[in-house]
Amino acid sequence: MSKTFKAIRDRTYSGVGDLIKLLPTGTVFLFQFLNPVLTNNGHCLLINKYLTGALIVVCAFSCCFTCFTDSYRTRDGNVHYGVVTVKGLWPDSSSVDLSSYRLKVGDFVHAFFSLIVFSVISLLDANTVNCFYPGFGSTGKIFLMVLPPVIGVISGVVFTVFPSRRHGIGNPSENNEDDASEREK
């Protein structure tokens, strides 16, 4: 194998890994599991609409919030989680300098695109469509088929070109060294 092929392959695998960790799979699984129950398989009463709306809001918040979390592993092997702030990681429960974990513009970009991807998944789900907008005609069906791949490609490009270095809740750092001191390099 040539070096160029290996570099392209490694970059592709890295990009796919970044895509996988950006949309919290637990949140999407929770939505996919509860949505048919709360929407009554798309045959909604008013209470079903409120419950489904609440589920969508809670899951969307979860997708965004996880973009603002990070973790680090100390020398003794313990993983510590926190929320990213303008000053660093909060809560600061150790004597390690966590100022390298500051909030960045990329965090907002990743949160925005995670929200967009989750919104497409949740709002264009068949049960959600039947519950909230059952009168979708043939034009709507085309929209339902075209929009998810378009949003997926755009988000995939953004996530691949601008990968996140965050290891938030559910994605602990694999490094056994002190991650905080390594980030400053």
Salt bridges, closest charged atoms under 4 A:
ASP10 OD1 - ARG9 NH2 3.46
ASP18 OD1 - LYS21 NZ 3.87
ASP70 OD2 - ARG166 NH1 3.04
ASP70 OD2 - ARG183 NH2 3.04
ASP107 OD2 - ARG166 NH2 2.77
